[in-house]
Amino acid sequence: MEPNIPYYKPLGKEIEVFTHAYSNKIPFLLKGPTGTGKSRFIDYMAHSLDRKLITVACHEETSATDLIGRYILKGAETVWTDGPLTTAVKEGCILYLDEIAEARPDVMVAIHPLTDHRRELYIDKLGQSLKAHPDFMLVASFNPGYQRGFKEMKPSTRQRFTAMGFSYPPPQDEADILSNESGVDADTAKKLVAIGNKIRNLTELGLTETVSTRLLVDAAKLIHSGLPKRLSVHVGVVEPLTDDPDIITSLKDLSDLMI
Ligand code: ADP
């Protein structure tokens, strides 16, 4: 295995499943809330399969042109420039469309012929169809967002992917992740995880997104670099979650008792 492989703690059969999806070049969908290790997992898999990874963070303005490419003006000439999808298709990379549902609908239209037996990219502006390199694989992530503010993914698109759900790790695994990522001791990691799980269980707060592993890792890093523990939890975990002053006060009080 390559040196510098990113640290990833497996939580189920995801490595085995992805490896098989990759050898069959079946598009892969990672479902789950933000900060649950989806990007880290893909980074890890790309390293262990020794494939180049190209990541596109999709947002509501992301269009098929952004992915496929465009003519740009260079002096008096217009020059065609490949977008990240075209590069990945040509060179046999893993393309990771992070938060695919956020992108414009024409992105889904562009990827459809790549996600079935055709494995082809149609480049409208060049009037060309490009056969995907045998090593090319499409991966996407999607936040199902059972609460407000997230876009849905159409069944016609999602059924083109093999899919796996990502969620918050079991407490001991999450504590190991915190220690590994930040260097905090096992006891502090355990307490941070307990705070995380306590807040996750307070569903009545109606938070759009609850405490992710990422937030706990950030708090752990602040603690490890010497910021007082309670303050680290306030700024690393509580404040990013909400702007409601009453909720902030009660979450700070609650976490102060736990660390
Ligand atoms: P997502 O892509 O789901 O939003 P990330 O992959 O960026 O989330 O994960 C956020 C952070 O959480 C990572 O940077 C890493 O520190 C940590 N993390 C979460 N799950 C794991 C895991 N299973 N192994 C290692 N680190 C993890």
Residues whose N, C-alpha, C, O or C-beta is under 5 A from the ligand:
A	BS01	ADP	Y7 Y8 K9 P33 T34 G35 T36 G37 K38 S39 R40 F41 I177 E181 T213 R214 V217
